[in-house]
Amino acid sequence: QQQVKQSPQSLIVQKGGISIINCAYENTAFDYFPWYQQFPGKGPALLIAIRPDVSEKKEGRFTISFNKSAKQFSLHIMDSQPGDSATYFCAASMNTGFQKLVFGTGTRLLVSP
Amino acid sequence: NAGVMQNPRHLVRRRGQEARLRCSPMKGHSHVYWYRQLPEEGLKFMVYLQKENIIDESGMPKERFSAEFPKEGPSILRIQQVVRGDSAAYFCASSPTSVETQYFGPGTRLLVL
């Protein structure tokens, strides 16, 4: 019940295309859903995050779509660029007094020039 | 404002030795988290500390692993009598409060021979 399932494991998108990464969860107590971007040899960096009171959040080319009833959320990267090539992790946490993040297994995105 | 610092960045140990991983949080951050990332997997929560206190260590193996965050100095993750299965990337994150965004360090890659 503490798992967050992420797909696909890897993704190749042409430059200018839309990258879509999906995550699903079981625990309805989760109330915070961030996405992290990780480049090789670096630590994860927060990209965008959403709470379940909204169905969509957009920041620049990055959009989170959230479906509370289906317990799913997804990351859309519009106009994907080679510089977006990285590993993306979805995560979730619940209000236990602190952010105990549960991470998905990651999606390795390659944007071809 | 310097980010989260971790050292060493790479650590090689032989089976049975001790590994000490250090994490200096961002300035003004008194909350520290440790995560472990096994190859091809997502990050797994290990422990959450505030200055001088361990708040949640539910993700820490019961034996050989310990963590501290003293009043002065960095947070330390200590692994005694390392085994090959301890080979992983260990990430530290810090936040200014218990519910705000976690900022990750670059990680320590531990290799046990």
Interface residues (C-beta under 8 A of the other chain):
Chain A: V4 Q6 P34 Y36 G41 K42 G43 P44 A45 L46 A49 F89 N95 T96 G97 F98 Q99 K100 L101 V102 F103 G104 T105 G106
Chain B: V4 Q6 H31 Y33 Y35 E40 E41 G42 L43 K44 F45 Y48 I55 D56 F91 A93 S95 S98 V99 E100 T101 Q102 Y103 F104 G105 P106 G107
